[in-house]
Amino acid sequence: MLITTTPTVQGYEIVEYLGLVTGEAIMGANIFKDFFAGIRDIVGGRAAAYEQELRKARDAALSEMSAEAEGMGANAVVAVDLDYETIQLSQGGNMMMVSVSGTAVRVAW
């Protein structure tokens, strides 16, 4: 499945537009990751635990979107938009949400 943020696939013709496809993933980071990420934020540097969770969430959302497109008979998804959000829970923790959307298409190879 070809996935691109551009509205076209250079060098190929889109022969059919099949419709909107989406994928969402919400993942939490455990209390230890939250704690160490907080320390890392204080002293500087990158929060590797959060980066890894964010990567997992992005991959899950893209996979869900791709599976939906494949189910429609698409071989590509164009004009993909990725959005990232942090959801703060009332218990004090954080959840990370990634949502993706695009247009499922059939491309002539």
C-alpha positions in Angstrom: 0.0 0.0 0.0 1.5 3.3 -1.1 0.8 6.1 1.4 1.6 9.7 0.6 0.9 13.1 2.0 0.7 14.5 -1.6 -2.6 14.7 -3.5 -1.1 12.8 -6.5 1.4 10.0 -7.1 4.0 11.4 -9.4 4.4 9.4 -12.6 1.2 7.4 -12.1 -2.5 8.0 -12.9 -5.2 7.8 -10.2 -7.9 5.8 -12.0 -10.4 5.7 -9.2 -11.2 7.6 -6.0 -12.7 5.2 -3.4 -13.3 7.5 -0.5 -12.1 8.8 2.9 -10.1 6.4 5.2 -9.0 7.0 8.7 -7.0 5.5 11.5 -6.7 6.3 15.2 -4.5 5.1 18.0 -4.4 6.2 21.6 -1.5 4.9 23.7 -0.5 5.6 27.3 2.9 5.9 28.8 3.3 4.3 32.2 4.1 6.2 35.3 7.8 5.4 35.2 8.1 6.7 31.7 6.2 9.8 32.7 8.5 10.3 35.7 11.7 9.9 33.7 10.4 12.0 30.8 9.7 14.7 33.4 13.3 14.5 34.7 14.6 14.6 31.1 12.5 17.7 30.4 14.1 19.4 33.5 17.7 18.7 32.6 17.2 18.8 28.8 17.5 16.3 26.1 15.0 14.0 24.3 12.3 11.9 26.0 13.1 8.6 24.3 10.2 6.7 26.0 7.7 9.2 24.7 9.2 9.1 21.2 9.0 5.3 21.1 5.3 5.4 22.3 4.5 8.1 19.7 6.1 6.1 17.0 4.1 3.0 18.0 0.9 5.1 17.9 1.6 6.5 14.5 2.4 3.1 13.1 -0.8 1.7 14.5 -2.9 4.5 13.1 -1.3 4.2 9.7 -1.8 0.4 9.7 -5.5 0.8 10.6 -6.0 3.4 7.8 -4.1 1.1 5.3 -6.3 -1.9 6.2 -9.4 0.1 5.7 -8.2 1.3 2.3 -7.2 -2.2 1.3 -10.7 -3.4 2.3 -12.1 -0.9 -0.2 -9.9 -2.2 -3.0 -7.4 0.6 -2.9 -3.7 0.3 -3.7 -2.7 3.7 -2.4 -3.8 6.5 0.0 -3.2 10.1 -1.0 -3.5 13.4 0.8 -2.7 11.8 4.1 -2.9 14.1 7.1 -1.4 13.1 10.5 -2.5 14.8 13.7 -0.9 14.4 17.2 -2.6 15.2 20.5 -1.9 14.7 24.2 -4.8 13.9 26.4 -4.5 14.6 30.1 -6.4 12.3 32.3 -8.1 13.4 35.5 -5.9 10.9 37.4 -2.8 12.9 36.3 -1.5 10.7 33.6 -1.2 11.3 29.9 -2.4 9.5 26.8 -1.1 10.2 23.3 -3.4 10.2 20.3 -2.5 10.0 16.7 -5.2 10.3 14.0 -4.6 9.9 10.3 -6.9 10.4 7.3 -6.6 10.3 3.6 -8.2 9.4 0.4 -8.2 5.8 -0.7 -7.5 5.5 -4.5 -6.7 3.0 -7.1 -3.5 3.8 -9.1 -2.6 2.4 -12.5 0.9 0.9 -12.1 
